[in-house]
Amino acid sequence: MGHAIASVNETTTVLTGGQPSVVSSAKTWFFSHVSQQFQAGPILITGRRRHASATIQDKVTMENIVAVIGGAGRDYPFADFLNSTELLFNGESAWQQGKNDVK
């Protein structure tokens, strides 16, 4: 519940975050549409749920970059709404902190 999904490339998507219990998850999973299997992905910097995700493309290199944006870090009534962005660059094994103070 509260996960987000984005394309990594033509054959792979990434499922991020969510709320499997009372704590927002930092786990990610790659799904291969070719093998029809999941594989654990890199852990997010910040566990989040009810966030957005998208694939953006670098104008110069034409490289796909997965972005996760906003969401909530903790559960109600102590909701911790996030204004941060994390980026996963093609071929990298760790998320990078993006611009904060997303409005």
VENPE-V489119 format. One record per residue. RES is the residue in one letter. OMEGA is omega in whole degrees, -180 to 180 (NA if undefined). Layout:
BEGIN
res = [RES/RES]
omega = [OMEGA/OMEGA]
END
This chain:
BEGIN
res = [M/G/H/A/I/A/S/V/N/E/T/T/T/V/L/T/G/G/Q/P/S/V/V/S/S/A/K/T/W/F/F/S/H/V/S/Q/Q/F/Q/A/G/P/I/L/I/T/G/R/R/R/H/A/S/A/T/I/Q/D/K/V/T/M/E/N/I/V/A/V/I/G/G/A/G/R/D/Y/P/F/A/D/F/L/N/S/T/E/L/L/F/N/G/E/S/A/W/Q/Q/G/K/N/D/V/K]
omega = [178/179/172/-178/178/176/171/176/-175/-175/-174/172/178/177/-174/171/-179/-178/180/178/180/-179/177/-175/173/-178/173/180/171/174/177/178/178/-178/-177/-179/174/174/180/178/-179/180/175/176/-179/174/-178/177/-180/-180/175/172/-179/173/177/-177/176/-177/-177/-175/-177/180/175/178/177/179/169/-169/171/-178/180/-179/-180/-176/174/7/-179/-175/180/-177/-173/174/-177/179/174/-177/174/-179/-178/177/-180/-178/178/177/178/178/175/179/176/-180/177/-180/NA]
END
